Amino acid sequence: EYRRGQLYAVAKASNQETEGDSGVEVLVNEPYEKGEYTGQYTKKIYHLGSKIPGWLAAIAPASALKLFEESWNGFPHIKTDLQSPFMGARFTYTVETLHFDNDKGEQENVHNLDKKQLKIREVKHIDIVDPVPDGADTSTFHSEVTERGPLRRGWQDEVKPMMCCYKLVTVNFKYFGLQTKVESALIDYQDGLFARFHQQLFCWIDEWYNLSMEELREYENKLAEETLSKLEKEEEETK
């Protein structure tokens, strides 16, 4: 269920987030085989535009306002890399995700980190009941299709089916005087994004629950075309 919901929510959220000079452009969306994993490979451009903090926009040239994302969705394992052509090797951002059924987030080291990595690791628990800016309210939502929700605090002990995403986020921004500030800002933004995305995924369940994988792929392609059209229109208007 989550795999299908994730595909739907990524496509819908990307389309909704595309506005003005900011948005997501899908370059590649195709099956892949990589070692023991098979799944769907995507390559995207994130046009940051006016969505980045003003202090960062003030020092960043136009060429820096793009991020390239590569993602290997071999569910239940997903790896995503973000790259900045402007920063090159000075910027690395990787998210590795593992998904587990009927898991409350109590496993200690699912990513098999070594002692050195564990020493600097910071663990954060994200509960989709906790409100975040622009998030969906899971405490009031009720699904007519699945009869799930609303969720209340402590729902993990009462609700089935359930699952947990373990996300390992690794950020490195090598820029003198800004490294700590930018890395902290990126992590804080990512925490809110994870929470908001999964709230939306749950509250959109009636829209995606009965869709087949074939229908979801068609939906992805349709919204990718709409998103690209939005970006092209904005580019034409600003010329």
VOMARNU-89985 format. One line per field, with one value per residue: x, y, z of N, C-alpha, C in turn; residue number from 1. Coordinates in pm, 1 decimal. Example, Ala and Ser with C-alpha at 12.3 -4.5 7.8 and 13.67 -1.06 7.14 Angstrom:
residues 2
n.x = (1319.0,1285.0)
n.y = (-569.0,-225.0)
n.z = (780.0,708.0)
ca.x = (1230.0,1367.0)
ca.y = (-450.0,-106.0)
ca.z = (780.0,714.0)
c.x = (1320.0,1290.0)
c.y = (-330.0,3.0)
c.z = (780.0,787.0)
nr = (1,2)
end
This chain:
residues 239
n.x = (82.9,184.3,389.9,251.9,104.8,310.7,423.0,208.9,175.6,423.9,421.4,189.2,247.6,481.3,381.1,205.8,386.4,515.4,544.6,547.5,881.9,978.3,1006.9,964.7,1129.1,1100.0,1334.9,1411.4,1242.5,1237.5,1260.9,1511.3,1812.3,2030.4,2285.5,2180.5,1936.3,1628.2,1411.3,1261.9,1411.3,1474.7,1545.4,1577.0,1528.3,1548.4,1412.9,1493.4,1445.0,1242.3,1205.7,1414.5,1591.7,1608.4,1859.1,2036.2,1978.2,2071.3,2346.8,2389.8,2454.3,2255.7,2295.9,2328.6,2087.0,1966.1,1909.5,2015.6,1861.2,1901.4,1741.1,1694.5,1452.6,1407.0,1205.2,1164.3,1386.7,1531.8,1732.7,1851.1,2017.1,2132.1,2261.4,2465.4,2545.2,2682.7,2814.3,2953.6,3181.0,3185.4,2941.8,2731.7,2452.1,2261.2,2002.8,1907.5,1669.1,1484.6,1211.6,974.2,730.4,468.8,615.2,740.4,936.6,1153.1,1388.7,1742.7,1969.3,1930.7,2056.2,2306.3,2534.0,2874.1,3081.3,3197.2,3029.4,2787.4,2841.2,2824.6,2573.9,2243.2,1933.1,1600.8,1255.9,975.1,643.7,338.9,115.1,185.5,158.2,269.2,390.7,177.6,97.6,-106.0,-398.7,-393.2,-525.0,-789.5,-876.1,-1068.4,-1081.4,-1292.5,-1278.1,-1107.0,-1177.8,-1005.3,-841.5,-976.0,-635.9,-488.2,-275.8,-33.6,-122.0,26.7,25.2,-222.5,-321.4,-352.6,-309.9,37.8,343.3,698.2,928.9,1270.9,1502.6,1814.2,1990.3,2243.6,2446.6,2668.1,2823.4,3056.2,3168.6,3331.4,3258.9,2985.9,2912.1,2806.5,2568.6,2420.9,2402.6,2252.7,2016.4,1927.7,1876.4,1673.7,1475.1,1434.7,1328.2,1074.4,970.4,960.8,769.0,541.0,499.2,430.5,203.3,34.0,30.6,-110.6,-357.4,-446.0,-527.0,-771.1,-768.2,-566.0,-574.6,-710.5,-583.1,-403.0,-61.3,-2.4,-188.3,-92.6,159.1,79.3,-46.1,173.8,322.7,142.4,119.2,385.1,415.0,235.6,362.7,606.5,506.0,411.3,654.9,782.3,606.3,636.1,902.4,889.0,729.5,895.5,1095.2)
n.y = (-120.8,128.5,172.8,225.5,448.4,626.1,674.8,804.6,1030.9,1162.1,1244.6,1410.4,1602.0,1719.3,1842.1,2027.6,2183.4,2318.7,2631.2,2953.5,3053.3,2824.8,2470.8,2123.4,1935.5,1657.6,1449.5,1186.5,876.8,562.0,196.7,14.6,-181.4,-259.4,-406.6,-599.6,-484.9,-391.4,-169.4,153.1,413.7,757.6,1083.7,1418.0,1776.5,2022.1,2326.2,2589.3,2863.6,3113.9,2978.2,2934.9,3047.4,3401.9,3513.4,3328.2,3332.4,3581.6,3559.2,3368.4,3280.0,3274.7,3029.2,2859.3,2798.7,2556.9,2212.8,1882.4,1571.9,1228.1,918.9,593.9,380.2,108.1,-29.5,-221.8,-60.0,255.9,490.9,820.1,1080.7,1411.2,1673.2,1959.8,2145.9,2388.1,2385.2,2147.7,1894.9,1992.8,1985.6,1745.0,1533.8,1293.8,1054.1,763.1,513.4,277.4,57.4,-77.0,-315.3,-306.4,-180.1,20.9,209.4,145.8,12.5,0.7,31.3,12.7,76.2,-18.0,126.6,217.9,236.1,491.5,642.4,612.2,758.5,1025.9,1044.0,1174.9,1112.2,1144.1,1140.7,1125.8,1196.3,1153.7,1267.2,1495.8,1843.7,2037.0,2322.5,2398.2,2136.7,1833.9,1753.9,1490.7,1420.4,1474.1,1371.1,1129.5,829.2,733.4,520.0,325.3,329.6,426.1,631.7,914.5,987.3,961.9,1079.4,840.0,650.6,451.2,231.5,128.4,104.8,-84.5,-181.9,-74.2,107.4,182.1,429.1,434.5,675.0,767.4,1046.1,1221.3,1496.0,1728.2,2031.0,2214.8,2506.2,2785.7,2946.4,2917.9,2655.7,2509.7,2652.4,2624.0,2343.3,2281.1,2421.5,2283.0,2026.4,2084.4,2176.8,1944.0,1770.0,1884.1,1853.2,1572.3,1509.1,1656.6,1547.1,1277.5,1308.8,1412.1,1193.3,1003.5,1135.8,1158.5,909.7,802.1,877.6,735.1,467.0,255.3,246.9,92.4,-21.2,34.2,236.8,428.3,486.9,606.6,827.8,955.6,1027.1,1199.4,1413.4,1494.4,1602.7,1817.4,1966.5,2035.6,2197.0,2413.8,2523.2,2590.8,2781.7,2985.2,3053.8,3155.8,3381.4,3540.4,3620.4)
n.z = (0.0,88.1,-94.2,-333.6,-253.3,-201.6,-456.9,-581.2,-413.1,-433.4,-703.0,-708.3,-505.6,-608.0,-836.0,-718.9,-578.7,-773.8,-885.6,-1016.8,-1028.8,-919.4,-880.8,-987.8,-1226.6,-1427.4,-1566.1,-1632.5,-1604.4,-1540.3,-1549.7,-1356.3,-1296.7,-1042.2,-907.5,-638.3,-635.9,-790.1,-964.1,-990.9,-1162.1,-1128.8,-1254.2,-1174.1,-1191.3,-952.1,-940.3,-759.7,-716.6,-575.4,-338.4,-165.3,131.8,189.0,262.5,159.7,-110.8,-172.3,-189.5,-374.5,-710.4,-1015.9,-1140.3,-930.6,-829.1,-877.0,-826.3,-883.8,-886.8,-831.0,-810.0,-681.7,-669.3,-524.0,-382.2,-85.8,-34.4,-83.0,-247.3,-260.6,-423.2,-409.6,-606.5,-667.2,-937.4,-924.3,-673.7,-686.3,-581.0,-326.8,-211.3,-83.5,-61.8,62.4,85.3,233.8,247.5,434.2,457.3,682.4,767.9,1016.4,1227.3,1484.4,1480.8,1642.7,1601.4,1627.9,1456.6,1164.7,929.6,947.9,1051.8,1131.5,1433.8,1444.8,1279.8,1416.9,1643.3,1570.6,1473.8,1469.1,1602.3,1502.7,1567.7,1372.1,1378.6,1221.5,1328.0,1458.4,1415.4,1132.5,947.1,675.5,657.0,636.9,824.8,1015.6,1240.2,1218.5,982.3,802.5,633.0,376.7,207.3,321.6,584.7,775.8,1024.3,1212.9,1329.2,1650.2,1918.6,1999.5,1826.8,1709.3,1873.7,1844.5,1584.4,1285.1,944.1,974.3,919.4,910.7,809.3,784.1,765.5,649.9,653.2,502.1,502.7,356.0,337.5,210.1,262.2,346.9,648.3,619.3,642.1,876.0,924.3,685.2,659.3,889.6,831.0,605.7,710.1,898.0,722.9,575.4,768.1,815.6,561.4,529.8,726.2,639.6,383.9,441.9,593.3,398.1,222.1,372.7,411.7,152.8,84.2,-10.3,-271.3,-398.3,-320.0,-454.7,-699.3,-966.1,-1032.0,-1297.0,-1355.5,-1178.9,-1286.0,-1523.8,-1417.5,-1296.4,-1528.9,-1656.0,-1469.7,-1463.3,-1717.1,-1696.0,-1495.3,-1616.1,-1817.9,-1668.1,-1572.6,-1812.4,-1909.8,-1718.0,-1765.8,-2025.9,-1978.5,-1826.6,-1992.0)
ca.x = (0.0,267.8,463.9,162.1,75.3,429.8,432.9,102.0,198.3,540.0,377.6,94.5,314.9,573.0,299.9,154.3,498.1,566.4,474.6,639.9,1015.3,1018.2,934.1,1035.6,1128.7,1138.4,1412.9,1409.6,1162.0,1245.2,1305.3,1656.0,1869.5,2156.5,2323.9,2070.5,1811.6,1559.5,1304.0,1239.2,1512.9,1431.1,1638.8,1495.9,1589.1,1472.3,1432.2,1469.8,1381.7,1212.8,1179.5,1527.0,1595.2,1656.0,2002.0,2111.2,1956.9,2149.8,2486.7,2395.7,2426.0,2140.7,2333.3,2327.5,1949.3,1917.0,1963.8,1986.0,1832.6,1892.4,1678.9,1677.5,1342.5,1398.6,1127.0,1160.1,1507.3,1536.6,1847.3,1836.4,2133.0,2116.0,2388.0,2461.7,2652.8,2758.6,2899.9,3036.9,3213.2,3173.6,2806.9,2676.7,2326.1,2213.1,1899.9,1883.4,1546.8,1439.5,1072.6,942.5,590.1,437.6,734.7,713.2,1054.8,1231.3,1514.8,1852.6,2072.7,1889.1,2145.5,2435.9,2640.3,2984.1,3087.5,3227.6,2907.2,2687.7,2878.5,2782.6,2435.2,2135.6,1807.8,1478.7,1133.5,873.9,510.3,252.3,10.1,237.0,135.0,379.9,337.3,123.5,73.5,-244.4,-436.8,-427.5,-605.2,-931.2,-908.2,-1124.1,-1088.1,-1417.0,-1246.8,-1044.1,-1230.2,-894.3,-840.2,-860.8,-529.7,-465.3,-143.9,-22.2,-189.2,114.2,-7.9,-362.3,-361.4,-291.3,-164.6,122.9,481.0,791.8,1039.1,1396.7,1573.9,1949.2,2020.0,2383.7,2465.3,2799.0,2827.0,3189.4,3178.8,3384.1,3172.6,2843.4,2888.5,2716.7,2438.1,2349.6,2371.3,2141.5,1896.1,1883.1,1820.0,1545.6,1380.1,1404.2,1239.2,940.0,927.2,924.4,642.4,433.2,475.2,362.4,67.5,-41.1,14.2,-218.6,-484.8,-485.1,-540.1,-889.7,-738.4,-471.5,-581.6,-757.1,-511.9,-303.8,69.9,-11.0,-259.3,-4.3,261.2,12.1,-66.9,305.8,357.2,49.9,156.0,517.8,392.6,173.8,463.4,698.7,433.7,411.0,788.4,808.2,523.4,700.3,1025.0,849.0,676.3,1001.4,1191.6)
ca.y = (0.0,248.1,193.7,291.4,581.0,709.9,716.7,902.1,1153.0,1231.4,1310.6,1518.3,1707.1,1787.8,1928.5,2136.6,2269.1,2391.7,2758.3,3062.6,3011.2,2709.5,2348.9,1998.4,1892.4,1517.0,1423.8,1042.8,792.9,434.7,84.5,-3.4,-292.6,-215.0,-506.6,-682.0,-408.3,-352.0,-75.8,265.2,519.4,889.8,1195.9,1538.4,1904.9,2106.4,2469.0,2641.1,2994.8,3195.0,2895.4,2929.0,3163.3,3524.6,3535.9,3241.6,3381.4,3703.4,3527.8,3261.0,3316.5,3205.6,2891.6,2778.7,2778.8,2430.3,2089.7,1763.8,1456.9,1093.0,832.7,454.1,332.3,-37.2,-50.1,-129.2,22.3,369.8,580.5,945.6,1170.2,1546.7,1733.5,2098.4,2172.3,2505.6,2348.8,2032.6,1800.4,2058.2,1962.4,1611.1,1518.4,1159.2,997.6,620.0,479.7,139.5,53.4,-199.6,-333.6,-327.1,-134.4,146.2,295.3,111.4,-53.3,90.2,56.6,-60.6,107.8,-81.6,226.3,176.3,308.0,632.2,703.7,615.5,861.1,1158.4,1034.4,1234.0,1041.9,1222.2,1064.6,1208.3,1138.8,1226.6,1336.5,1626.3,1943.7,2111.7,2423.5,2352.7,1993.6,1787.0,1722.5,1349.1,1400.9,1495.1,1303.9,993.9,770.2,664.6,396.5,225.3,344.6,456.9,768.1,1001.3,936.4,1036.1,1052.4,701.4,564.5,338.5,117.2,91.0,97.7,-176.5,-196.2,43.3,84.1,287.9,461.1,473.6,756.0,810.2,1168.0,1262.0,1625.8,1791.5,2156.6,2269.3,2646.7,2850.8,3043.7,2886.5,2511.2,2468.6,2716.7,2565.0,2203.8,2281.2,2467.2,2175.1,1919.0,2132.4,2178.0,1806.8,1714.1,1932.6,1794.4,1432.6,1506.6,1707.4,1450.6,1158.1,1350.0,1419.4,1057.2,940.7,1205.4,1140.1,765.6,769.2,908.0,639.5,331.1,155.4,259.0,-10.3,35.4,89.0,364.5,522.6,531.8,700.2,950.1,1019.2,1087.0,1310.2,1527.7,1540.4,1689.8,1940.7,2040.5,2092.9,2304.2,2528.5,2582.6,2651.0,2902.1,3087.4,3094.5,3240.4,3507.3,3619.8,3661.5)
ca.z = (0.0,100.2,-219.4,-428.8,-201.2,-216.9,-597.1,-605.9,-337.4,-491.5,-826.7,-677.7,-429.8,-699.4,-920.4,-637.1,-536.7,-889.5,-895.5,-1046.7,-1070.6,-838.3,-915.2,-1013.3,-1366.1,-1439.0,-1687.0,-1661.0,-1515.6,-1609.6,-1466.3,-1346.2,-1222.1,-984.2,-809.8,-587.5,-636.4,-913.4,-931.4,-1081.1,-1154.5,-1173.9,-1250.5,-1172.6,-1159.5,-860.5,-962.6,-625.1,-730.5,-457.7,-222.1,-73.3,221.3,126.9,286.0,70.8,-246.7,-189.3,-219.1,-473.1,-849.6,-1073.8,-1172.5,-808.3,-784.9,-929.4,-771.6,-963.5,-801.7,-884.7,-709.5,-716.7,-585.7,-524.9,-260.7,28.4,-20.8,-175.0,-230.3,-333.6,-419.4,-460.9,-647.7,-712.2,-1033.6,-880.0,-560.7,-720.0,-474.0,-195.3,-160.4,-99.3,12.4,32.8,172.1,216.0,320.4,446.0,502.9,755.2,807.7,1157.6,1297.9,1554.5,1481.7,1760.6,1565.7,1662.6,1356.2,1044.6,818.1,976.3,1065.6,1217.2,1560.8,1418.1,1226.0,1523.6,1740.8,1522.4,1427.4,1548.5,1572.8,1518.6,1543.6,1307.1,1395.7,1129.0,1402.5,1500.2,1310.7,1071.6,855.0,546.7,659.0,641.1,962.7,1028.7,1361.4,1185.2,856.1,804.1,499.0,345.2,134.5,408.3,721.4,866.3,1072.9,1239.0,1415.0,1773.3,1972.7,2042.4,1729.2,1674.4,1959.4,1824.0,1443.5,1189.2,925.4,988.8,877.8,948.2,718.8,848.6,667.8,684.9,577.6,516.2,437.3,368.9,262.3,237.6,221.0,466.5,713.1,602.5,646.3,983.5,907.4,572.2,690.7,986.7,761.5,517.4,792.4,951.4,611.3,538.2,870.4,787.1,434.1,556.0,800.7,554.5,276.1,490.1,629.3,272.7,171.1,449.1,389.4,13.1,63.1,-89.8,-411.4,-457.4,-264.1,-552.2,-826.7,-997.5,-1064.2,-1432.4,-1345.0,-1108.7,-1382.1,-1613.6,-1338.4,-1287.2,-1657.6,-1679.8,-1386.0,-1504.9,-1832.8,-1645.7,-1420.4,-1713.6,-1884.8,-1576.1,-1571.0,-1943.6,-1917.3,-1634.8,-1834.1,-2136.8,-1927.3,-1765.7,-2094.2)
c.x = (86.6,342.3,377.2,129.3,190.6,442.7,330.7,134.7,318.6,498.2,287.5,162.5,410.4,498.0,249.3,263.7,554.2,482.5,575.9,773.1,1066.2,939.4,1025.8,1018.6,1180.2,1209.2,1404.5,1321.4,1151.2,1289.5,1457.4,1688.0,2005.8,2195.2,2205.6,1935.6,1758.3,1446.4,1291.8,1344.4,1453.8,1545.4,1557.4,1583.1,1495.3,1508.8,1393.5,1402.4,1363.9,1188.7,1296.2,1528.2,1657.9,1804.5,2087.7,2097.4,2044.6,2294.3,2501.0,2368.2,2311.1,2170.8,2329.6,2186.5,1883.5,1985.8,1922.7,1970.1,1832.9,1837.3,1660.3,1575.1,1328.9,1324.9,1134.6,1286.9,1506.0,1661.5,1828.6,1960.4,2094.7,2252.5,2364.3,2576.2,2740.8,2857.5,2993.0,3056.2,3201.2,3035.2,2763.9,2554.1,2266.0,2108.0,1883.4,1767.5,1521.2,1299.3,1043.6,795.2,579.9,557.5,705.6,833.2,1147.8,1360.9,1629.5,1944.3,2043.2,1981.5,2287.5,2551.8,2749.9,2989.4,3112.8,3103.9,2799.1,2715.0,2829.4,2637.7,2340.4,2004.5,1689.6,1358.8,1027.8,740.4,413.2,132.3,54.5,219.7,263.6,319.0,296.5,99.9,-74.4,-274.8,-484.1,-515.2,-754.7,-973.8,-963.8,-1138.0,-1218.7,-1391.2,-1195.5,-1096.4,-1117.2,-897.4,-973.0,-759.9,-518.3,-328.3,-139.6,-86.1,-106.1,82.0,-147.8,-396.9,-282.6,-373.7,-90.7,262.6,567.1,897.5,1160.1,1480.7,1709.3,1986.0,2163.2,2406.6,2607.0,2803.2,2957.5,3202.1,3215.1,3287.3,3024.8,2810.8,2786.0,2576.6,2357.3,2310.6,2253.6,2010.7,1839.5,1817.3,1683.9,1438.2,1337.9,1310.0,1094.8,883.7,884.0,787.8,525.3,397.6,394.4,223.0,-20.2,-69.7,-102.2,-353.7,-532.0,-518.4,-660.9,-866.9,-652.1,-494.0,-618.7,-689.0,-412.1,-169.7,68.7,-79.6,-172.8,104.8,202.1,-9.6,64.3,339.9,270.3,90.7,294.5,506.0,331.1,275.9,561.7,633.4,429.9,545.3,820.4,729.3,585.9,825.2,993.1,803.7,784.5,1106.1,1172.4)
c.y = (126.1,276.8,267.3,434.2,677.1,762.5,825.2,1035.4,1231.4,1309.3,1429.4,1633.7,1786.2,1885.4,2049.6,2235.5,2352.0,2516.2,2868.3,3008.5,2890.5,2585.9,2233.2,1958.3,1749.3,1495.2,1277.4,973.9,656.4,323.1,74.4,-134.5,-248.2,-311.8,-592.3,-612.7,-387.3,-258.9,31.7,372.8,649.7,988.9,1323.1,1661.4,1978.5,2251.8,2539.8,2777.6,3067.0,3112.3,2887.2,3054.1,3285.1,3547.4,3449.4,3287.6,3502.8,3674.9,3425.3,3313.1,3232.9,3058.7,2799.5,2744.0,2656.9,2316.0,1974.2,1645.3,1328.8,1003.8,692.7,395.4,181.6,-82.6,-195.8,-48.3,132.6,453.1,702.7,1030.8,1304.9,1605.1,1877.9,2120.8,2289.2,2469.4,2232.4,1940.4,1862.1,2038.5,1819.4,1598.2,1385.3,1116.5,850.3,579.7,329.8,141.1,-81.9,-201.5,-353.9,-296.5,2.1,239.8,269.1,37.2,47.1,125.7,-19.4,-35.2,56.6,18.3,172.3,264.8,457.2,705.2,715.6,727.0,998.6,1159.2,1104.0,1168.5,1133.8,1133.8,1159.8,1135.1,1219.2,1290.8,1477.3,1728.3,2009.0,2214.5,2362.7,2201.3,1960.8,1739.6,1577.7,1322.5,1423.1,1418.5,1163.6,944.2,695.0,530.1,288.0,226.9,369.3,604.0,803.4,935.0,1023.1,997.4,911.8,602.2,440.6,213.2,62.2,55.0,-9.1,-172.0,-64.9,7.6,202.5,304.1,501.7,546.0,799.0,927.0,1211.3,1388.3,1677.0,1914.1,2227.5,2409.9,2727.3,2957.4,3011.4,2739.9,2471.7,2524.4,2651.2,2420.1,2194.2,2321.2,2357.1,2062.0,1961.0,2132.2,2036.3,1741.6,1755.1,1871.9,1649.3,1425.2,1546.8,1605.8,1331.0,1188.8,1355.2,1279.3,987.8,1004.6,1199.4,993.7,728.3,793.7,799.4,493.3,225.6,165.3,145.1,57.0,97.0,226.1,470.4,574.7,631.2,833.9,1027.3,1093.8,1209.5,1432.8,1580.8,1635.6,1823.0,2029.0,2108.6,2210.0,2430.6,2600.6,2653.0,2780.0,3016.9,3140.3,3188.5,3378.2,3598.7,3664.5,3808.1)
c.z = (0.0,-29.9,-321.2,-383.1,-218.0,-359.6,-628.2,-539.0,-389.9,-615.3,-796.4,-605.6,-518.3,-788.2,-842.5,-597.9,-651.0,-911.6,-921.2,-1094.6,-992.8,-881.7,-946.1,-1159.4,-1374.7,-1572.2,-1730.4,-1558.4,-1582.9,-1514.5,-1464.1,-1276.0,-1173.8,-873.5,-769.4,-597.5,-777.5,-874.0,-1035.5,-1056.1,-1204.4,-1163.6,-1266.6,-1152.7,-1064.8,-888.7,-831.7,-625.8,-599.2,-331.3,-125.1,13.9,153.6,143.5,194.7,-73.6,-276.0,-229.7,-330.8,-613.4,-904.1,-1101.5,-1051.0,-763.4,-848.2,-857.7,-861.3,-869.6,-883.5,-774.7,-765.3,-620.9,-604.2,-400.4,-214.1,54.8,-125.6,-144.3,-318.9,-313.7,-478.2,-492.6,-692.1,-810.1,-990.7,-769.2,-592.8,-600.7,-335.1,-133.9,-189.1,-9.4,-29.6,134.0,136.7,305.7,317.1,507.2,567.6,793.4,958.6,1247.2,1358.1,1558.5,1597.5,1729.5,1577.8,1546.2,1227.7,926.6,840.0,978.0,1156.9,1342.2,1540.5,1368.2,1333.5,1623.6,1699.4,1473.4,1524.8,1506.3,1600.1,1484.4,1487.5,1312.9,1309.8,1198.7,1442.8,1388.3,1262.3,976.9,721.0,541.3,657.5,783.5,973.5,1151.2,1336.6,1059.9,879.6,660.8,479.7,276.8,228.1,551.4,822.0,905.9,1138.4,1333.1,1539.1,1828.3,2034.0,1947.3,1694.1,1755.2,1932.4,1680.4,1367.6,1062.1,948.6,939.8,919.0,839.5,803.5,743.8,723.4,594.8,606.5,434.3,461.0,277.9,297.7,179.6,345.3,519.6,707.5,625.5,751.1,964.4,796.8,601.2,788.2,920.0,672.6,596.6,847.9,842.9,575.4,638.6,844.7,660.5,452.3,623.9,712.3,445.3,325.9,545.7,504.5,218.4,241.2,416.1,244.4,-17.2,-22.1,-238.8,-475.9,-420.7,-367.3,-689.0,-844.3,-1026.2,-1203.7,-1431.1,-1276.1,-1201.8,-1481.4,-1544.0,-1324.3,-1416.4,-1686.4,-1599.2,-1418.5,-1623.7,-1788.7,-1573.9,-1514.8,-1785.8,-1798.7,-1579.4,-1701.4,-1959.9,-1837.5,-1702.0,-1949.4,-2089.3,-1870.0,-1867.9,-2131.1)
nr = (1,2,3,4,5,6,7,8,9,10,11,12,13,14,15,16,17,18,19,20,21,22,23,24,25,26,27,28,29,30,31,32,33,34,35,36,37,38,39,40,41,42,43,44,45,46,47,48,49,50,51,52,53,54,55,56,57,58,59,60,61,62,63,64,65,66,67,68,69,70,71,72,73,74,75,76,77,78,79,80,81,82,83,84,85,86,87,88,89,90,91,92,93,94,95,96,97,98,99,100,101,102,103,104,105,106,107,108,109,110,111,112,113,114,115,116,117,118,119,120,121,122,123,124,125,126,127,128,129,130,131,132,133,134,135,136,137,138,139,140,141,142,143,144,145,146,147,148,149,150,151,152,153,154,155,156,157,158,159,160,161,162,163,164,165,166,167,168,169,170,171,172,173,174,175,176,177,178,179,180,181,182,183,184,185,186,187,188,189,190,191,192,193,194,195,196,197,198,199,200,201,202,203,204,205,206,207,208,209,210,211,212,213,214,215,216,217,218,219,220,221,222,223,224,225,226,227,228,229,230,231,232,233,234,235,236,237,238,239)
end
